[in-house]
Amino acid sequence: MMRILFLTDNFVPESNAPAIRTFEHAKRWVERGADVTILTGAPNFPSGITFPGYRNALWQSEVIDGIKIVRVWTFMVPNHGVTLRLLDFLSFMISSLIVGLFLKKPDIIVGTSPQFFTVVSAWILAKCKRCPFIFEIRDIWPDSVFAVNLKVAGCLVSLASRTATFLYRQADGIIVVTKATLEFLVSRGIDPVKIFLIPNGVNLRRFEGACEKDDKLAESLGISGKFVIGYIGTHGMAHGLEALVEAARAAEGKEEFSDLYFITVGSGACFEDLKRQAIGLSNFSMIGQIKHDDIFRYWGMLDATVIHLRDAPLFRTVIPSKLFEAMAAGVPVLHGVRGESEGIVESKKIGISFTPQDPVSLLKAVREIRSHEGYGQLKNNCLESAKDYDREIFADTMLACFEELKAKNV
C-alpha cells in the first residue's frame, strides 16, 4: 500500500482551486488503495476566519472520504496584503514541520505551492523520515508576486527565488500543471527526467447532470430571461475583474444589451473594492462566497463565463482550473488569458478570446458569443472537450509517478 503524506495550505471544506484539486486527487488515491494523510491548517480561506465546526488548534484530525486529515495551528489573516500573509505562510511551515515529525513514516512526502514555505516543511520532513520528496508546482513563486504588482523588498524576493531553485534541485520529483512551467524549470537547469506534467482537470462524475438550469434561482436573482455572463472563482488581485465591472457599465442602458446581465460568484482580496466599483449598476450582481456543492446551480445559470487574468508575462504560463469546470458544465467561455490557456480555447473551439484588461474587447466578445450562429455547438464542444481533462485519470497518472519514485528509493 502506498502511504502518502501531502502538505497543503488549503483543503476542503475550503473551495478554492488548490483545495479542490488536492481533495479530488486524494479521494481518488484512496479509492485506488493508497493511505493518504493531508497535513493542512484549519479551514479559513479567504476570510481568515475559522469555518464553523473547526478551531485553530495545534493539532486536530478528521477523516473525509477515507482521507486522513491532520490540521495544525496557523496565524490566520484575510487573503490580501503581504506582511501578515507571510506570517501566515511561515506559521504553517513551522506548525506542519513540528506536527509532521510525529506522524508515521510515509512512502513519499508531497509539498504543494504556490508559496513554497509549505514545500520547505515537506523537504525537511522528507529528509528526517528518509523518503522521497515531491514538489508540486501549481504557480511559479515568487514570480507570481510581481505579477499582481505587490511591493516586496528586493532582497526578500531574491532570497525567495534562490530558495525556490534550491527546492527544485532537492526534489526527487516535480509535478507541474502546464508545459510552460516545465519549460521554465528546464531553463533553470532542472533535470527534465524528474519533471512530470499533470495538468489541472475536472471531476466529470461531479458535474454529470448537475448543472441543469434552476428557474427558481434565476427568478430569485432577477435574471429570468436574461443572457447571463458570469465569473465563478476567487476575486483576487491576479484576476483583474475591474474589466468585468467596466464592461457591464459600458453595456448598461444600451438597447442591444438590454437582456445582458453580469454576475460574479466567490470572494477574495478584491471583493469589497469591486463591490464599491459596481454600486449603481443595474445589470451587475456579486453573489459572494457559496458552499462548493451549490456551485453547480450557478454554473447552470450561465450562458457564458468569463475567465480572466491580468496581462502579465507570468500568467501566460497559467491554465486556470475554472476553464475545465466550464467545459464540464457546458458553458461557452469568454477568455481573457494569453498563452497556453488561450491555445486550448481556440483549438477546442469552446469560446471567444478577448484582450485581457480591456472592457471594450470583452464587450465585443460578449456581442460575438451571444449572436454566434454556432452557439449550441460551442456548448457541445465544451462537454466533449471536458473528457480530455478527466481529473480521475490525471490522479491515476500522479499515483503512478509516486509508485515510480517509491520504487527508486527502495
Wavefront OBJ file of the C-alpha trace (Angstrom):
o trace
v 0.000 0.000 0.000
v 1.292 3.420 -0.976
v 1.483 5.762 2.060
v 1.297 9.434 1.042
v 1.841 12.489 3.261
v 0.658 15.612 1.436
v 1.274 19.141 2.769
v -1.011 21.910 1.550
v -2.133 25.299 2.834
v -5.674 24.803 1.518
v -8.026 21.850 1.749
v -11.752 21.166 1.892
v -14.120 22.471 3.111
v -12.291 25.438 1.561
v -13.453 25.673 -2.036
v -10.644 27.398 -3.919
v -8.964 25.606 -6.820
v -5.924 24.276 -4.871
v -8.131 22.797 -2.146
v -10.430 21.062 -4.632
v -7.568 19.737 -6.800
v -5.827 18.150 -3.823
v -9.049 16.769 -2.343
v -10.188 15.141 -5.584
v -6.738 13.666 -6.214
v -6.508 12.336 -2.653
v -10.007 10.855 -2.812
v -9.081 9.008 -5.992
v -5.820 7.741 -4.466
v -7.772 6.327 -1.524
v -10.139 4.608 -3.963
v -7.068 3.067 -5.604
v -5.901 1.652 -2.271
v -3.471 4.328 -1.059
v -3.186 5.502 2.554
v -3.383 9.305 2.311
v -2.699 11.832 5.077
v -3.226 15.537 4.383
v -1.292 17.932 6.615
v -3.003 21.333 6.480
v -4.465 24.151 8.593
v -7.963 24.774 9.884
v -10.173 25.997 7.001
v -10.272 29.812 6.863
v -9.717 30.890 3.235
v -10.319 33.622 2.087
v -11.692 35.483 5.136
v -9.040 34.434 7.649
v -11.860 33.335 9.967
v -12.091 29.698 11.040
v -15.002 27.850 9.413
v -17.877 26.761 11.693
v -17.182 23.472 13.447
v -13.401 23.958 13.420
v -10.914 25.570 15.784
v -7.425 26.900 15.239
v -5.683 24.305 17.412
v -2.132 22.979 17.439
v -3.336 19.540 16.336
v -6.747 18.224 15.330
v -7.711 15.410 12.997
v -10.642 14.115 10.979
v -11.402 11.730 8.121
v -13.221 12.805 4.939
v -13.980 10.202 2.256
v -11.256 7.939 3.610
v -8.648 10.718 3.620
v -6.891 11.250 6.948
v -6.592 14.962 7.657
v -4.325 16.489 10.287
v -4.897 20.213 10.880
v -2.358 22.429 12.637
v -2.356 25.930 14.099
v -1.691 28.875 11.775
v -1.623 32.654 12.071
v -4.874 33.360 10.214
v -5.363 36.522 8.189
v -7.609 37.521 5.244
v -6.292 36.751 1.771
v -4.842 40.180 0.991
v -1.744 42.202 1.841
v 1.800 40.920 2.123
v 3.379 41.081 5.588
v 0.632 39.360 7.561
v 0.160 36.727 4.872
v 3.885 35.933 5.062
v 3.401 35.342 8.789
v 0.502 33.042 7.922
v 2.696 31.080 5.484
v 5.591 30.884 7.947
v 3.345 29.758 10.795
v 2.052 26.848 8.716
v 5.600 25.898 7.759
v 6.641 25.719 11.423
v 3.466 24.060 12.736
v 3.345 21.470 9.958
v 7.006 20.639 10.481
v 6.591 20.124 14.237
v 3.438 18.024 13.923
v 4.720 16.198 10.853
v 7.683 14.855 12.805
v 5.257 12.893 14.995
v 3.345 11.340 12.091
v 4.005 7.795 10.897
v 6.680 7.469 8.205
v 5.142 7.621 4.694
v 6.484 6.248 1.431
v 6.581 9.721 -0.116
v 6.030 13.324 1.013
v 4.479 15.934 -1.272
v 4.528 19.705 -0.761
v 2.425 21.953 -2.976
v 2.991 25.579 -3.986
v 2.357 28.440 -4.971
v 4.009 29.756 -1.793
v 6.913 27.456 -1.061
v 7.074 27.733 2.751
v 4.812 24.670 2.721
v 7.341 22.944 0.479
v 10.246 23.812 2.803
v 8.451 21.904 5.555
v 7.824 18.971 3.200
v 11.504 18.869 2.204
v 12.735 18.868 5.825
v 10.226 16.179 6.797
v 11.330 14.030 3.850
v 14.961 14.399 4.964
v 14.070 13.456 8.537
v 11.933 10.495 7.514
v 14.253 9.408 4.706
v 11.678 9.178 1.952
v 11.252 10.785 -1.490
v 10.268 14.470 -1.619
v 7.900 15.654 -4.387
v 7.374 19.336 -5.185
v 4.014 20.121 -6.835
v 4.174 23.483 -8.620
v 0.782 24.989 -9.385
v 2.121 28.553 -9.749
v 5.685 29.804 -10.032
v 6.503 31.617 -6.791
v 7.793 34.256 -6.002
v 7.431 35.376 -9.632
v 3.653 35.495 -9.167
v 4.137 38.207 -6.512
v 5.399 40.606 -9.195
v 2.524 39.683 -11.497
v -0.012 41.232 -9.125
v 2.093 44.338 -8.509
v 2.770 43.727 -4.832
v 5.624 45.788 -3.379
v 8.114 43.398 -1.867
v 11.660 44.192 -0.817
v 14.124 43.156 -3.496
v 16.343 41.264 -1.058
v 13.385 39.151 0.088
v 12.382 38.322 -3.462
v 15.965 37.398 -4.333
v 16.165 35.116 -1.288
v 12.817 33.552 -2.160
v 13.909 32.940 -5.743
v 17.130 31.241 -4.623
v 15.199 29.131 -2.125
v 12.765 28.045 -4.836
v 15.629 26.993 -7.117
v 17.209 25.080 -4.220
v 13.940 23.191 -3.644
v 13.613 22.404 -7.365
v 17.057 20.804 -7.258
v 16.410 18.954 -3.999
v 13.133 17.412 -5.143
v 13.167 13.750 -6.151
v 10.200 14.519 -8.393
v 8.434 17.676 -9.555
v 4.778 17.850 -10.595
v 3.837 20.737 -12.926
v 0.432 21.642 -14.361
v 1.495 23.374 -17.601
v 4.036 22.864 -20.377
v 5.224 26.436 -19.857
v 6.199 25.675 -16.242
v 8.077 22.570 -17.379
v 9.998 24.673 -19.907
v 10.709 27.306 -17.228
v 12.238 24.692 -14.941
v 14.374 23.219 -17.705
v 15.618 26.740 -18.493
v 16.707 26.984 -14.824
v 18.819 23.861 -15.248
v 16.414 21.378 -13.648
v 16.705 17.809 -14.948
v 13.611 17.194 -17.150
v 13.699 13.480 -16.292
v 12.299 14.192 -12.829
v 9.538 16.552 -14.022
v 6.032 15.143 -14.510
v 3.274 17.083 -16.286
v -0.073 16.509 -14.531
v -2.496 19.193 -15.816
v -5.408 20.620 -13.944
v -8.684 18.960 -14.805
v -12.225 18.439 -13.628
v -14.136 15.730 -11.809
v -16.548 14.662 -14.541
v -18.557 12.495 -12.167
v -19.448 15.513 -10.011
v -20.531 17.628 -12.983
v -22.535 14.975 -14.820
v -26.173 16.105 -14.838
v -25.503 18.599 -12.027
v -25.683 21.884 -13.958
v -29.329 21.984 -15.010
v -30.938 25.432 -15.104
v -32.635 26.319 -11.811
v -35.612 28.522 -12.708
v -36.346 29.328 -9.064
v -32.792 30.531 -8.509
v -32.933 32.635 -11.683
v -36.183 34.206 -10.521
v -34.786 34.937 -7.057
v -31.784 36.672 -8.616
v -33.954 38.660 -11.026
v -32.231 37.253 -14.109
v -35.017 35.206 -15.681
v -34.968 35.687 -19.457
v -31.537 37.354 -19.361
v -28.375 36.367 -21.224
v -26.162 35.800 -18.187
v -22.407 36.357 -18.234
v -20.753 35.030 -15.091
v -17.433 34.823 -13.330
v -17.049 31.994 -10.811
v -13.951 31.868 -8.623
v -11.564 33.847 -6.467
v -11.825 37.647 -6.681
v -8.094 38.215 -6.299
v -5.534 40.773 -7.407
v -4.419 38.491 -10.228
v -7.870 38.277 -11.784
v -8.373 41.906 -12.872
v -12.149 41.792 -12.527
v -12.365 45.573 -12.880
v -12.655 44.821 -16.602
v -15.882 42.918 -15.958
v -17.366 45.804 -13.968
v -16.409 48.314 -16.668
v -17.863 46.121 -19.420
v -21.150 45.984 -17.510
v -21.064 49.770 -17.134
v -20.463 50.236 -20.851
v -23.371 47.907 -21.684
v -25.838 49.477 -19.249
v -28.676 51.386 -20.882
v -27.835 50.289 -24.424
v -30.694 48.713 -26.366
v -28.584 45.944 -27.918
v -27.540 44.811 -24.433
v -30.909 45.205 -22.740
v -31.105 41.455 -21.989
v -27.499 41.217 -20.772
v -26.682 40.574 -17.108
v -23.369 40.041 -15.315
v -22.867 38.090 -12.087
v -19.845 37.040 -10.061
v -19.731 34.171 -7.578
v -16.990 33.875 -4.993
v -14.882 36.098 -2.784
v -11.308 37.224 -2.299
v -8.953 40.116 -1.661
v -10.608 42.426 -4.202
v -14.243 41.569 -3.469
v -15.093 44.694 -1.455
v -13.290 47.049 -3.860
v -15.160 45.546 -6.803
v -18.430 45.799 -4.921
v -17.834 49.528 -4.415
v -16.969 49.973 -8.081
v -20.207 48.265 -9.113
v -22.503 50.424 -6.955
v -25.428 51.704 -9.011
v -25.144 49.193 -11.847
v -28.492 47.630 -12.701
v -27.003 44.811 -14.784
v -24.366 43.525 -12.369
v -24.583 41.452 -9.164
v -21.998 39.943 -6.837
v -23.255 36.794 -5.132
v -20.323 36.324 -2.757
v -18.969 33.111 -1.284
v -21.158 29.991 -1.503
v -20.812 26.359 -0.498
v -18.878 24.270 -3.007
v -21.796 21.875 -3.500
v -24.005 24.829 -4.548
v -21.654 25.863 -7.329
v -23.381 23.637 -9.880
v -26.624 25.626 -9.546
v -24.754 28.767 -10.579
v -22.936 27.109 -13.465
v -26.406 26.131 -14.680
v -27.445 29.814 -14.702
v -24.711 30.958 -17.079
v -24.953 31.435 -20.824
v -21.239 32.247 -20.930
v -18.442 32.504 -18.374
v -15.550 34.943 -18.133
v -12.068 33.568 -17.446
v -9.637 36.419 -16.916
v -6.171 37.226 -15.578
v -4.139 40.402 -15.693
v -1.970 40.813 -18.782
v 1.340 39.871 -17.136
v 4.022 37.637 -18.729
v 3.851 35.100 -15.886
v 0.157 34.443 -16.474
v 0.934 33.177 -19.965
v 2.200 30.064 -18.174
v -1.100 29.561 -16.322
v -4.141 27.489 -17.260
v -6.979 28.470 -14.878
v -8.722 25.406 -13.458
v -12.113 27.059 -13.961
v -11.592 26.575 -17.710
v -12.073 22.837 -17.242
v -15.088 23.376 -14.992
v -16.664 25.500 -17.734
v -16.116 22.645 -20.177
v -17.735 20.120 -17.854
v -20.677 22.462 -17.240
v -21.163 23.014 -20.986
v -20.761 26.794 -20.644
v -19.010 28.652 -23.519
v -16.015 30.742 -22.482
v -15.156 34.418 -22.816
v -11.435 34.018 -22.408
v -9.094 36.811 -21.342
v -5.839 34.953 -20.642
v -2.902 34.873 -23.037
v -0.639 31.921 -23.669
v -1.200 28.182 -23.259
v -4.726 28.613 -21.945
v -5.765 30.645 -24.994
v -4.493 27.871 -27.238
v -6.845 25.381 -25.582
v -9.886 27.619 -26.084
v -9.089 28.137 -29.748
v -8.124 24.553 -30.582
v -11.134 23.076 -28.797
v -13.488 25.768 -30.189
v -15.169 26.334 -26.831
v -15.409 30.128 -26.749
v -14.173 33.556 -27.804
v -10.901 35.164 -26.721
v -10.570 38.845 -25.823
v -7.728 41.151 -24.807
v -7.031 40.950 -21.057
v -7.884 44.062 -19.013
v -9.778 45.571 -21.954
v -13.514 46.120 -21.244
v -14.173 47.144 -24.855
v -12.659 43.909 -26.155
v -14.637 41.935 -23.569
v -17.911 43.541 -24.609
v -17.108 42.859 -28.247
v -16.583 39.185 -27.355
v -19.911 39.180 -25.470
v -21.644 40.532 -28.553
v -19.979 37.893 -30.708
v -20.744 34.907 -28.491
v -24.368 35.950 -27.953
v -25.033 36.182 -31.683
v -22.808 33.211 -32.593
v -24.638 31.059 -35.126
v -22.870 28.034 -33.694
v -23.576 28.847 -30.027
v -25.118 25.413 -29.465
v -22.029 23.811 -30.977
v -19.811 25.760 -28.568
v -21.722 24.157 -25.687
v -21.320 20.701 -27.219
v -17.628 21.316 -27.814
v -17.245 22.174 -24.122
v -18.820 18.910 -22.997
v -16.790 16.826 -25.456
v -13.519 18.605 -24.618
v -14.001 18.042 -20.885
v -13.422 14.332 -21.477
v -9.785 15.114 -22.291
v -9.277 16.600 -18.809
v -10.728 13.938 -16.543
v -9.189 14.587 -13.120
v -9.515 10.938 -12.085
v -7.256 9.892 -14.965
v -4.734 12.592 -14.007
v -4.866 11.434 -10.372
v -4.087 7.888 -11.506
v -1.148 9.204 -13.520
v 0.186 11.081 -10.495
v -0.161 7.995 -8.321
v 1.866 6.060 -10.905
v 4.572 8.740 -10.635
v 4.601 8.265 -6.861
v 4.940 4.495 -7.282
v 7.883 5.042 -9.646
v 9.640 7.328 -7.177
v 8.962 4.940 -4.304
v 10.473 2.046 -6.291
v 13.629 4.073 -6.983
v 14.001 4.749 -3.269
v 13.771 1.095 -2.158
l 1 2 3 4 5 6 7 8 9 10 11 12 13 14 15 16 17 18 19 20 21 22 23 24 25 26 27 28 29 30 31 32 33 34 35 36 37 38 39 40 41 42 43 44 45 46 47 48 49 50 51 52 53 54 55 56 57 58 59 60 61 62 63 64 65 66 67 68 69 70 71 72 73 74 75 76 77 78 79 80 81 82 83 84 85 86 87 88 89 90 91 92 93 94 95 96 97 98 99 100 101 102 103 104 105 106 107 108 109 110 111 112 113 114 115 116 117 118 119 120 121 122 123 124 125 126 127 128 129 130 131 132 133 134 135 136 137 138 139 140 141 142 143 144 145 146 147 148 149 150 151 152 153 154 155 156 157 158 159 160 161 162 163 164 165 166 167 168 169 170 171 172 173 174 175 176 177 178 179 180 181 182 183 184 185 186 187 188 189 190 191 192 193 194 195 196 197 198 199 200 201 202 203 204 205 206 207 208 209 210 211 212 213 214 215 216 217 218 219 220 221 222 223 224 225 226 227 228 229 230 231 232 233 234 235 236 237 238 239 240 241 242 243 244 245 246 247 248 249 250 251 252 253 254 255 256 257 258 259 260 261 262 263 264 265 266 267 268 269 270 271 272 273 274 275 276 277 278 279 280 281 282 283 284 285 286 287 288 289 290 291 292 293 294 295 296 297 298 299 300 301 302 303 304 305 306 307 308 309 310 311 312 313 314 315 316 317 318 319 320 321 322 323 324 325 326 327 328 329 330 331 332 333 334 335 336 337 338 339 340 341 342 343 344 345 346 347 348 349 350 351 352 353 354 355 356 357 358 359 360 361 362 363 364 365 366 367 368 369 370 371 372 373 374 375 376 377 378 379 380 381 382 383 384 385 386 387 388 389 390 391 392 393 394 395 396 397 398 399 400 401 402 403 404 405 406 407 408 409 410
